[in-house]
Amino acid sequence: MHIRAFLHLCIGALRRPIAGAAVLALLFPATGRAQIFETIGIRAQGMSGAFVAVSDDATTTWWNPAGLASGGYFNSVIEFDRVDHPASTRARAFALNVPSLGLSYYRLALNGMRLLDTTGSPSANREDQGVLSQFGVTVGQSVGAHLIVGSTVKLMHALGETSGDLDMGAMATFSRFRLGLAARNLRTAEFSEGDTQLELPRQVRVGASIRGGSAGRAEILGAVDADLTTTPTIAGDERHLATGVEAWLANRALGLRAGVGMNTIGESRRSGSVGVSLGLRGGSFLDAQLTRGADEARNGWGIALRLTF
């Protein structure tokens, strides 16, 4: 994609965050080979990926752009993730946002994705094949008293090529209950170099969450997410169903979370996740998560330093 075309995409998304609403992705599914939702987000991974209707920290730029105004006035995160299979597959993230604007950079290892050769078959080369770098600008807008919509315009580079894409999301809030919808890769970008090709599939996920307790004492949150599209990965086709809980104790100085996820297409491949957040000072937190189970695309661990106020 030429830079002029990408700038036109950015301007359109900033002027019309509702345009191209994510529900259109339900009408025009696409197949591809790429990362899953759970690739990024220590809190999200600790809840096994039940996060689309939670999405209230800086990783909302990855999970659901409509969550931009859900957290504190300022949110930032520096994150390191590692997946067990293939060995040494890593992801790194940096993101920050205020209620009306988010900026993000994600760096993902290509050997954790399903690449294709010239015949359209999965590439047999699982050695280091470089990275996918993603720069994003996220904006959000309220629609009435209960609905927020948002969009992330992305510039991505992989396999020697650069392309733009668009994520969109919606969040409806009714007291302690939330409904979320997120659609990623609406333009289904493609990259190629020599005999290797990468396609980023359109991904759509819905979720719901409910919150109980009070922030000054003990607070607990429960959530459930479901993929509406299928994503081919190196471990096979993935369409996830996830449920998770998060509890904040000691005046939000300690956060505990757990979740269970499963693949709803083909083999179930269940996985369990746990996570913890330790409050440091000045609104900063150290987050960690561990995922184990039959789903090789999700097994791994991650840590993050998060700031919110």
C-alpha positions in Angstrom: 0.0 0.0 0.0 1.3 3.5 -0.9 1.8 6.0 1.9 -0.8 8.3 0.3 -3.4 5.6 0.4 -2.6 4.8 4.0 -3.0 8.5 5.0 -6.3 8.5 3.2 -7.3 5.5 5.3 -6.2 7.2 8.5 -8.1 10.4 7.7 -11.3 8.5 6.9 -11.1 6.5 10.2 -10.4 9.6 12.3 -13.3 11.5 10.7 -15.8 8.7 10.7 -15.1 6.1 13.5 -18.5 4.6 13.0 -18.0 4.1 9.2 -17.5 0.6 8.1 -19.0 -0.7 11.3 -17.6 -4.0 12.6 -20.9 -5.8 12.0 -20.1 -5.7 8.2 -17.3 -8.2 9.0 -20.0 -10.8 9.9 -21.4 -10.5 6.3 -18.1 -10.8 4.5 -15.9 -13.4 6.3 -12.4 -14.1 5.1 -9.9 -16.8 5.7 -6.2 -16.4 6.3 -3.2 -17.3 8.4 -2.2 -15.1 11.3 -2.0 -14.4 15.0 -4.9 -15.0 17.3 -6.6 -12.5 19.7 -4.7 -13.9 22.6 -1.3 -13.1 21.2 -1.2 -9.8 23.2 -2.5 -8.7 26.6 -1.2 -10.1 29.9 -4.5 -9.4 31.7 -6.5 -10.8 28.8 -4.4 -13.9 28.6 -4.7 -14.5 32.3 -8.5 -14.6 31.7 -7.9 -17.0 28.9 -9.0 -14.4 26.3 -12.3 -13.3 27.8 -11.6 -9.6 27.3 -13.5 -8.0 24.5 -16.1 -6.7 26.9 -13.5 -5.9 29.6 -10.8 -4.0 27.5 -10.0 -1.1 29.9 -6.2 -0.9 29.8 -3.7 0.2 27.1 -4.1 -3.1 25.2 -7.6 -2.0 24.2 -5.7 -0.8 21.1 -5.3 -4.5 20.3 -8.4 -6.0 21.9 -11.3 -3.6 21.3 -10.8 0.0 20.2 -14.1 1.0 21.8 -12.6 0.4 25.2 -10.5 3.5 24.8 -12.5 5.5 27.4 -13.2 2.6 29.8 -10.1 2.8 32.0 -8.2 5.6 33.7 -7.4 9.0 32.2 -4.0 7.7 31.2 -3.0 4.1 30.5 0.3 2.6 29.2 1.9 -0.8 29.0 5.2 -2.4 28.1 4.8 -6.1 27.5 6.8 -9.2 26.7 5.1 -12.5 25.7 6.6 -15.9 24.9 4.8 -18.9 23.3 6.1 -22.4 23.8 5.5 -23.6 20.3 7.3 -22.9 18.0 10.2 -22.6 20.5 11.3 -19.1 21.2 8.3 -17.4 19.6 8.0 -13.9 21.1 5.8 -10.9 21.0 6.5 -7.4 22.3 4.1 -4.5 22.9 4.1 -0.9 23.8 0.8 1.0 24.0 -0.6 4.2 25.6 -3.9 5.9 25.5 -6.0 8.7 26.9 -9.8 8.8 26.6 -9.8 10.0 23.0 -6.6 8.7 21.5 -4.4 5.6 21.6 -1.0 4.9 20.2 0.5 1.4 19.9 3.4 -0.7 18.6 3.3 -4.5 18.4 6.1 -6.7 17.3 5.2 -10.3 16.5 7.4 -13.3 15.4 6.3 -14.7 12.1 7.3 -18.2 13.0 4.3 -18.2 15.3 2.0 -17.8 12.3 0.9 -20.1 9.5 2.8 -18.9 6.4 2.1 -20.2 2.9 4.3 -21.2 0.0 3.7 -20.4 -3.7 1.3 -23.3 -4.0 -0.9 -22.0 -1.1 0.2 -24.8 1.2 1.5 -24.1 4.7 5.2 -23.3 4.6 7.4 -26.1 5.9 10.1 -23.6 7.1 9.5 -23.0 10.8 12.8 -21.3 11.4 13.1 -17.5 12.2 11.3 -15.8 9.4 11.4 -12.2 10.8 8.7 -10.2 12.5 5.4 -8.4 11.8 5.7 -4.9 13.1 2.4 -3.0 13.6 2.0 0.7 14.4 -1.6 1.8 15.3 -3.6 5.0 16.0 -6.8 4.4 17.9 -9.8 6.8 18.3 -13.2 6.4 19.9 -16.5 8.2 20.0 -19.6 8.0 22.2 -23.0 7.3 20.6 -25.6 8.2 23.2 -25.3 7.4 26.9 -24.6 3.7 26.6 -22.6 3.0 23.4 -19.0 3.7 22.4 -17.5 2.8 19.0 -13.8 3.0 18.1 -11.3 2.2 15.3 -7.6 1.5 15.0 -5.8 2.4 11.8 -2.7 0.2 11.4 0.5 0.4 9.4 2.1 -3.0 9.2 5.4 -4.3 7.9 6.4 -7.9 7.2 8.3 -9.9 4.6 9.8 -6.7 3.2 6.3 -5.2 2.4 4.2 -2.5 4.1 0.4 -2.4 4.2 -2.4 -0.7 6.1 -5.4 -2.1 7.7 -8.3 -1.3 10.1 -9.7 -2.7 13.3 -13.1 -1.6 14.7 -15.0 -2.2 17.9 -18.2 -1.4 19.9 -18.9 -1.4 23.6 -22.3 -1.1 25.2 -22.5 -0.5 29.0 -25.5 -0.9 31.2 -24.6 -0.3 34.8 -22.3 -3.2 35.7 -23.0 -5.2 32.5 -21.1 -4.8 29.3 -21.4 -6.2 25.7 -18.4 -5.9 23.3 -17.8 -6.6 19.7 -14.4 -6.4 18.0 -13.4 -6.9 14.3 -9.8 -7.0 13.3 -8.1 -6.8 9.9 -11.1 -5.6 8.0 -8.9 -5.1 4.8 -7.3 -8.5 5.1 -3.7 -7.4 4.3 -1.3 -9.7 2.5 2.5 -9.8 2.5 4.9 -11.8 0.4 8.6 -12.3 -0.1 10.1 -14.8 -2.5 8.2 -18.1 -2.0 6.7 -17.1 1.3 3.3 -15.5 1.8 1.4 -14.2 4.8 -2.3 -13.4 4.9 -3.9 -11.6 7.9 -7.5 -12.9 8.2 -10.5 -10.9 9.2 -11.3 -11.8 12.9 -14.6 -11.1 14.7 -15.2 -11.7 18.4 -18.1 -10.9 20.8 -18.0 -10.8 24.5 -20.0 -10.0 27.7 -18.8 -9.1 31.2 -20.4 -8.3 34.5 -18.7 -6.5 37.5 -19.5 -6.9 41.2 -18.2 -5.5 44.5 -16.6 -2.0 44.9 -13.3 -0.6 43.9 -12.5 0.5 47.5 -12.9 -3.0 48.9 -13.0 -6.2 46.8 -14.0 -6.2 43.2 -14.7 -9.2 41.0 -15.4 -9.4 37.3 -16.6 -12.3 35.1 -16.5 -12.4 31.3 -17.1 -14.7 28.4 -15.9 -14.3 24.8 -16.7 -16.2 21.5 -15.0 -16.0 18.1 -17.4 -15.6 15.2 -14.7 -16.4 12.6 -12.1 -19.1 12.2 -8.4 -18.4 12.2 -5.9 -20.9 10.7 -2.8 -21.2 12.9 0.2 -23.5 13.0 -1.7 -25.7 15.5 -4.7 -26.0 13.3 -7.9 -24.0 12.8 -8.9 -21.9 15.8 -12.3 -20.6 16.9 -12.2 -19.9 20.6 -14.7 -19.8 23.4 -13.3 -18.4 26.6 -14.5 -17.6 30.1 -12.5 -15.8 32.8 -12.7 -14.1 36.1 -10.7 -11.3 37.6 -10.6 -10.2 41.3 -9.1 -7.1 42.8 -8.2 -7.1 46.5 -6.5 -4.9 49.1 -7.8 -1.6 47.6 -6.6 -2.8 44.1 -3.1 -3.6 45.3 -3.5 -7.2 44.3 -5.2 -8.6 41.2 -5.9 -12.3 40.6 -7.3 -13.9 37.5 -8.0 -17.2 35.9 -9.8 -18.6 32.8 -10.5 -21.5 30.6 -10.6 -21.5 26.8 -11.3 -24.1 24.2 -11.4 -24.4 20.5 -14.9 -24.9 19.1 -13.9 -26.2 15.7 -12.2 -29.6 15.2 -10.4 -30.8 18.3 -11.5 -28.9 21.4 -7.9 -28.3 22.6 -8.7 -26.8 26.0 -6.3 -24.5 27.9 -6.3 -23.0 31.3 -4.8 -19.6 32.3 -3.8 -17.9 35.5 -2.6 -14.4 36.1 -1.6 -11.9 38.8 -1.1 -8.2 39.1 0.9 -6.5 41.9 0.4 -2.9 42.6 3.7 -1.0 43.0 3.2 2.7 43.5 1.9 5.7 41.6 -0.7 3.6 39.7 1.9 1.2 38.3 1.4 -2.6 38.2 3.5 -5.6 37.4 1.4 -8.2 35.5 2.1 -11.8 34.8 0.3 -14.7 33.2 0.8 -18.4 32.5 -1.2 -20.6 30.0 -1.1 -24.3 29.8 -3.2 -27.0 28.0 -3.8 -28.9 24.8 -3.8 -25.8 22.6 -0.2 -25.2 21.4 -1.1 -21.9 19.8 -1.8 -20.5 23.3 0.6 -22.1 25.7 3.2 -19.7 27.1 3.8 -16.9 29.6 4.2 -13.2 29.7 5.0 -10.2 31.9 4.1 -6.5 31.6 4.7 -3.2 33.4 1.5 -1.2 33.3 0.7 2.4 34.4 -2.8 3.7 34.9 -4.2 6.8 36.6 
